[in-house]
Amino acid sequence: MEDVLTENPPPSRFFQEDLNNFVSPSEPLPSPFILFSNPKPELPLRPSLLIVAISSPSLYVFHSLPSKSLIGSLIIPEVPFSGNTVEPSLQDKTCNIYSLTSSADDKNSILLVSVQLHVSPERSNLVSRLLIGQDIIPERVVILDSVQSRNFRGRLSPDETLAAKLETSSEKEAVTSRVNLDYFPSGSVIDGLSASLLSRCQVKNIRGTLVVSWPEFGSNVIRFVRALLKNIVPSLDVASVNKELEKCSSRKDAWTESDLYT
């Protein structure tokens, strides 16, 4: 006689997808949205340049710029506000939109987007639509991100600074370009929000450039980002960034203790 306690149970008569039919579907997440400081902004905004900072070095440089004004924030409902400070901090999980000019409605205005939170792959397309092509329709877009070693074909040395770019078709056809870098090597991969933003530029026929840098942290790559932004926007005041770099360089282990690494 078979021992019903020790014998292996018979295989289930249901497939996994059949079992899922008994589980109630999860509630859909609310869509991300932009909350502007002006209750009645003249939309869409049409800046001449939109700069999106995703990498830690570019976020550090953005945070150190004094001449910027907050005009709005991109809200992702599933990202909690708990832990955020009253004054802007690199430790906050936020996505703020700043203007470098006196009026965000000016056709020559420059907008900065500081992405200090993780955007999941499932939400990247929704976020990229909000930033490009709906409420904000820029003439040109520059995206700053880091190279992920897992997606790079080749060896990345932590002691070597690397930078490369990807461009949309309209940017390649443009007569002038302020981003003079080598193209990202073939066989390597860019994913996540930065890839979605660049694809959005391509679909909307907007001049778009994605600049990726390595390593993900360090004073050398911060200096590179600072110089790149100064080249893209010559009027940009980077004096405060220089002071912060000197301050951090004068202290032992300053980079590992700074907000950049939290």
VEXDOMAR-116374 format. One record per residue (C-alpha): residue number from 1; residue in one letter; chain; x, y, z. Coordinates in steps of 0.5 Angstrom, whole numbers, plus 500, padded with zeros to 3 digits. Layout:
<nodes>
+-----+-----+-------+-----+-----+-----+
|   n | res | chain |   X |   Y |   Z |
+-----+-----+-------+-----+-----+-----+
| NUM |   A |     A |   X |   Y |   Z |
...
+-----+-----+-------+-----+-----+-----+
</nodes>
This chain:
<nodes>
+-----+-----+-------+-----+-----+-----+
|   n | res | chain |   X |   Y |   Z |
+-----+-----+-------+-----+-----+-----+
|   1 |   M |     A | 500 | 500 | 500 |
|   2 |   E |     A | 503 | 507 | 498 |
|   3 |   D |     A | 505 | 512 | 504 |
|   4 |   V |     A | 501 | 518 | 502 |
|   5 |   L |     A | 505 | 522 | 507 |
|   6 |   T |     A | 512 | 521 | 503 |
|   7 |   E |     A | 510 | 520 | 496 |
|   8 |   N |     A | 511 | 525 | 492 |
|   9 |   P |     A | 504 | 529 | 490 |
|  10 |   P |     A | 501 | 528 | 483 |
|  11 |   P |     A | 503 | 534 | 478 |
|  12 |   S |     A | 498 | 539 | 478 |
|  13 |   R |     A | 492 | 539 | 473 |
|  14 |   F |     A | 493 | 546 | 472 |
|  15 |   F |     A | 498 | 551 | 468 |
|  16 |   Q |     A | 501 | 557 | 472 |
|  17 |   E |     A | 497 | 561 | 467 |
|  18 |   D |     A | 491 | 558 | 469 |
|  19 |   L |     A | 492 | 558 | 477 |
|  20 |   N |     A | 493 | 566 | 475 |
|  21 |   N |     A | 486 | 566 | 473 |
|  22 |   F |     A | 484 | 565 | 481 |
|  23 |   V |     A | 488 | 571 | 483 |
|  24 |   S |     A | 484 | 578 | 483 |
|  25 |   P |     A | 488 | 583 | 478 |
|  26 |   S |     A | 492 | 588 | 482 |
|  27 |   E |     A | 490 | 596 | 482 |
|  28 |   P |     A | 493 | 600 | 476 |
|  29 |   L |     A | 498 | 605 | 479 |
|  30 |   P |     A | 496 | 612 | 478 |
|  31 |   S |     A | 500 | 616 | 472 |
|  32 |   P |     A | 506 | 620 | 473 |
|  33 |   F |     A | 504 | 628 | 472 |
|  34 |   I |     A | 508 | 634 | 472 |
|  35 |   L |     A | 506 | 639 | 478 |
|  36 |   F |     A | 508 | 647 | 476 |
|  37 |   S |     A | 509 | 652 | 481 |
|  38 |   N |     A | 505 | 657 | 476 |
|  39 |   P |     A | 498 | 654 | 477 |
|  40 |   K |     A | 496 | 656 | 470 |
|  41 |   P |     A | 502 | 656 | 466 |
|  42 |   E |     A | 502 | 657 | 459 |
|  43 |   L |     A | 503 | 650 | 456 |
|  44 |   P |     A | 506 | 647 | 452 |
|  45 |   L |     A | 513 | 650 | 454 |
|  46 |   R |     A | 517 | 651 | 448 |
|  47 |   P |     A | 525 | 652 | 451 |
|  48 |   S |     A | 530 | 652 | 446 |
|  49 |   L |     A | 534 | 647 | 450 |
|  50 |   L |     A | 532 | 642 | 455 |
|  51 |   I |     A | 538 | 639 | 459 |
|  52 |   V |     A | 536 | 632 | 463 |
|  53 |   A |     A | 541 | 630 | 469 |
|  54 |   I |     A | 541 | 623 | 471 |
|  55 |   S |     A | 548 | 621 | 473 |
|  56 |   S |     A | 550 | 623 | 480 |
|  57 |   P |     A | 556 | 627 | 477 |
|  58 |   S |     A | 551 | 631 | 473 |
|  59 |   L |     A | 546 | 632 | 479 |
|  60 |   Y |     A | 552 | 634 | 483 |
|  61 |   V |     A | 553 | 640 | 478 |
|  62 |   F |     A | 546 | 642 | 477 |
|  63 |   H |     A | 545 | 642 | 485 |
|  64 |   S |     A | 551 | 647 | 485 |
|  65 |   L |     A | 548 | 652 | 480 |
|  66 |   P |     A | 546 | 658 | 484 |
|  67 |   S |     A | 542 | 661 | 478 |
|  68 |   K |     A | 536 | 657 | 477 |
|  69 |   S |     A | 529 | 657 | 479 |
|  70 |   L |     A | 524 | 652 | 481 |
|  71 |   I |     A | 518 | 652 | 476 |
|  72 |   G |     A | 515 | 645 | 477 |
|  73 |   S |     A | 516 | 637 | 479 |
|  74 |   L |     A | 515 | 631 | 476 |
|  75 |   I |     A | 511 | 627 | 481 |
|  76 |   I |     A | 511 | 619 | 481 |
|  77 |   P |     A | 506 | 617 | 485 |
|  78 |   E |     A | 509 | 610 | 488 |
|  79 |   V |     A | 515 | 614 | 490 |
|  80 |   P |     A | 514 | 616 | 497 |
|  81 |   F |     A | 516 | 624 | 499 |
|  82 |   S |     A | 518 | 621 | 506 |
|  83 |   G |     A | 525 | 623 | 508 |
|  84 |   N |     A | 525 | 629 | 503 |
|  85 |   T |     A | 528 | 635 | 506 |
|  86 |   V |     A | 525 | 642 | 505 |
|  87 |   E |     A | 531 | 645 | 502 |
|  88 |   P |     A | 533 | 642 | 495 |
|  89 |   S |     A | 538 | 636 | 497 |
|  90 |   L |     A | 542 | 631 | 493 |
|  91 |   Q |     A | 539 | 626 | 498 |
|  92 |   D |     A | 532 | 627 | 496 |
|  93 |   K |     A | 528 | 623 | 492 |
|  94 |   T |     A | 525 | 628 | 487 |
|  95 |   C |     A | 525 | 630 | 480 |
|  96 |   N |     A | 525 | 637 | 479 |
|  97 |   I |     A | 525 | 642 | 473 |
|  98 |   Y |     A | 529 | 648 | 473 |
|  99 |   S |     A | 529 | 654 | 469 |
| 100 |   L |     A | 536 | 658 | 467 |
| 101 |   T |     A | 532 | 664 | 465 |
| 102 |   S |     A | 528 | 669 | 468 |
| 103 |   S |     A | 522 | 666 | 464 |
| 104 |   A |     A | 520 | 659 | 463 |
| 105 |   D |     A | 515 | 661 | 457 |
| 106 |   D |     A | 521 | 665 | 453 |
| 107 |   K |     A | 522 | 661 | 447 |
| 108 |   N |     A | 530 | 662 | 448 |
| 109 |   S |     A | 529 | 659 | 455 |
| 110 |   I |     A | 533 | 653 | 458 |
| 111 |   L |     A | 530 | 648 | 462 |
| 112 |   L |     A | 534 | 643 | 467 |
| 113 |   V |     A | 531 | 637 | 469 |
| 114 |   S |     A | 534 | 634 | 476 |
| 115 |   V |     A | 532 | 626 | 476 |
| 116 |   Q |     A | 534 | 624 | 483 |
| 117 |   L |     A | 529 | 618 | 484 |
| 118 |   H |     A | 529 | 611 | 480 |
| 119 |   V |     A | 525 | 611 | 474 |
| 120 |   S |     A | 523 | 603 | 473 |
| 121 |   P |     A | 523 | 601 | 466 |
| 122 |   E |     A | 516 | 600 | 466 |
| 123 |   R |     A | 515 | 607 | 468 |
| 124 |   S |     A | 520 | 610 | 463 |
| 125 |   N |     A | 516 | 611 | 457 |
| 126 |   L |     A | 511 | 615 | 461 |
| 127 |   V |     A | 516 | 619 | 464 |
| 128 |   S |     A | 519 | 621 | 457 |
| 129 |   R |     A | 513 | 623 | 454 |
| 130 |   L |     A | 511 | 628 | 460 |
| 131 |   L |     A | 518 | 631 | 459 |
| 132 |   I |     A | 518 | 631 | 452 |
| 133 |   G |     A | 513 | 632 | 447 |
| 134 |   Q |     A | 507 | 634 | 451 |
| 135 |   D |     A | 507 | 639 | 457 |
| 136 |   I |     A | 514 | 641 | 454 |
| 137 |   I |     A | 516 | 641 | 447 |
| 138 |   P |     A | 524 | 643 | 447 |
| 139 |   E |     A | 528 | 645 | 440 |
| 140 |   R |     A | 534 | 641 | 443 |
| 141 |   V |     A | 535 | 636 | 448 |
| 142 |   V |     A | 541 | 634 | 452 |
| 143 |   I |     A | 541 | 628 | 457 |
| 144 |   L |     A | 547 | 626 | 462 |
| 145 |   D |     A | 547 | 619 | 464 |
| 146 |   S |     A | 553 | 614 | 466 |
| 147 |   V |     A | 555 | 608 | 463 |
| 148 |   Q |     A | 553 | 602 | 466 |
| 149 |   S |     A | 559 | 597 | 466 |
| 150 |   R |     A | 554 | 591 | 465 |
| 151 |   N |     A | 552 | 594 | 459 |
| 152 |   F |     A | 559 | 596 | 456 |
| 153 |   R |     A | 563 | 592 | 451 |
| 154 |   G |     A | 570 | 592 | 454 |
| 155 |   R |     A | 573 | 593 | 460 |
| 156 |   L |     A | 572 | 600 | 464 |
| 157 |   S |     A | 578 | 602 | 469 |
| 158 |   P |     A | 576 | 606 | 475 |
| 159 |   D |     A | 582 | 610 | 474 |
| 160 |   E |     A | 580 | 612 | 467 |
| 161 |   T |     A | 575 | 617 | 465 |
| 162 |   L |     A | 571 | 616 | 459 |
| 163 |   A |     A | 565 | 619 | 455 |
| 164 |   A |     A | 561 | 618 | 449 |
| 165 |   K |     A | 555 | 620 | 446 |
| 166 |   L |     A | 549 | 618 | 442 |
| 167 |   E |     A | 545 | 622 | 437 |
| 168 |   T |     A | 538 | 623 | 434 |
| 169 |   S |     A | 538 | 623 | 426 |
| 170 |   S |     A | 536 | 631 | 426 |
| 171 |   E |     A | 542 | 632 | 431 |
| 172 |   K |     A | 547 | 628 | 426 |
| 173 |   E |     A | 544 | 633 | 420 |
| 174 |   A |     A | 545 | 639 | 424 |
| 175 |   V |     A | 550 | 644 | 422 |
| 176 |   T |     A | 553 | 646 | 429 |
| 177 |   S |     A | 554 | 642 | 435 |
| 178 |   R |     A | 557 | 643 | 442 |
| 179 |   V |     A | 558 | 636 | 444 |
| 180 |   N |     A | 564 | 634 | 440 |
| 181 |   L |     A | 565 | 627 | 443 |
| 182 |   D |     A | 566 | 620 | 440 |
| 183 |   Y |     A | 560 | 616 | 439 |
| 184 |   F |     A | 558 | 610 | 444 |
| 185 |   P |     A | 561 | 604 | 441 |
| 186 |   S |     A | 557 | 599 | 438 |
| 187 |   G |     A | 556 | 592 | 441 |
| 188 |   S |     A | 555 | 596 | 448 |
| 189 |   V |     A | 548 | 598 | 451 |
| 190 |   I |     A | 544 | 604 | 453 |
| 191 |   D |     A | 537 | 602 | 457 |
| 192 |   G |     A | 533 | 605 | 462 |
| 193 |   L |     A | 530 | 612 | 462 |
| 194 |   S |     A | 536 | 616 | 458 |
| 195 |   A |     A | 534 | 611 | 452 |
| 196 |   S |     A | 527 | 612 | 453 |
| 197 |   L |     A | 528 | 620 | 453 |
| 198 |   L |     A | 533 | 619 | 446 |
| 199 |   S |     A | 528 | 615 | 443 |
| 200 |   R |     A | 522 | 620 | 444 |
| 201 |   C |     A | 527 | 625 | 441 |
| 202 |   Q |     A | 527 | 621 | 435 |
| 203 |   V |     A | 520 | 620 | 434 |
| 204 |   K |     A | 518 | 627 | 435 |
| 205 |   N |     A | 524 | 629 | 430 |
| 206 |   I |     A | 527 | 633 | 436 |
| 207 |   R |     A | 535 | 634 | 436 |
| 208 |   G |     A | 537 | 630 | 442 |
| 209 |   T |     A | 544 | 628 | 444 |
| 210 |   L |     A | 545 | 623 | 450 |
| 211 |   V |     A | 552 | 623 | 453 |
| 212 |   V |     A | 554 | 618 | 458 |
| 213 |   S |     A | 560 | 618 | 462 |
| 214 |   W |     A | 565 | 613 | 466 |
| 215 |   P |     A | 566 | 612 | 472 |
| 216 |   E |     A | 559 | 614 | 476 |
| 217 |   F |     A | 563 | 618 | 481 |
| 218 |   G |     A | 569 | 622 | 482 |
| 219 |   S |     A | 572 | 629 | 481 |
| 220 |   N |     A | 575 | 628 | 474 |
| 221 |   V |     A | 568 | 626 | 471 |
| 222 |   I |     A | 565 | 632 | 475 |
| 223 |   R |     A | 570 | 636 | 472 |
| 224 |   F |     A | 568 | 633 | 465 |
| 225 |   V |     A | 561 | 635 | 466 |
| 226 |   R |     A | 562 | 642 | 468 |
| 227 |   A |     A | 566 | 643 | 462 |
| 228 |   L |     A | 561 | 640 | 458 |
| 229 |   L |     A | 555 | 644 | 460 |
| 230 |   K |     A | 559 | 650 | 460 |
| 231 |   N |     A | 561 | 649 | 453 |
| 232 |   I |     A | 553 | 647 | 451 |
| 233 |   V |     A | 551 | 654 | 455 |
| 234 |   P |     A | 557 | 659 | 455 |
| 235 |   S |     A | 553 | 664 | 460 |
| 236 |   L |     A | 553 | 658 | 465 |
| 237 |   D |     A | 555 | 660 | 472 |
| 238 |   V |     A | 560 | 654 | 474 |
| 239 |   A |     A | 564 | 658 | 479 |
| 240 |   S |     A | 560 | 655 | 485 |
| 241 |   V |     A | 562 | 648 | 482 |
| 242 |   N |     A | 569 | 650 | 482 |
| 243 |   K |     A | 569 | 652 | 490 |
| 244 |   E |     A | 565 | 646 | 491 |
| 245 |   L |     A | 570 | 641 | 488 |
| 246 |   E |     A | 576 | 645 | 491 |
| 247 |   K |     A | 573 | 644 | 498 |
| 248 |   C |     A | 572 | 637 | 497 |
| 249 |   S |     A | 579 | 636 | 494 |
| 250 |   S |     A | 582 | 639 | 501 |
| 251 |   R |     A | 579 | 634 | 505 |
| 252 |   K |     A | 580 | 627 | 506 |
| 253 |   D |     A | 575 | 622 | 504 |
| 254 |   A |     A | 571 | 628 | 502 |
| 255 |   W |     A | 568 | 624 | 496 |
| 256 |   T |     A | 565 | 618 | 500 |
| 257 |   E |     A | 562 | 623 | 505 |
| 258 |   S |     A | 559 | 627 | 501 |
| 259 |   D |     A | 551 | 627 | 499 |
| 260 |   L |     A | 554 | 625 | 492 |
| 261 |   Y |     A | 555 | 618 | 495 |
| 262 |   T |     A | 548 | 617 | 499 |
+-----+-----+-------+-----+-----+-----+
</nodes>
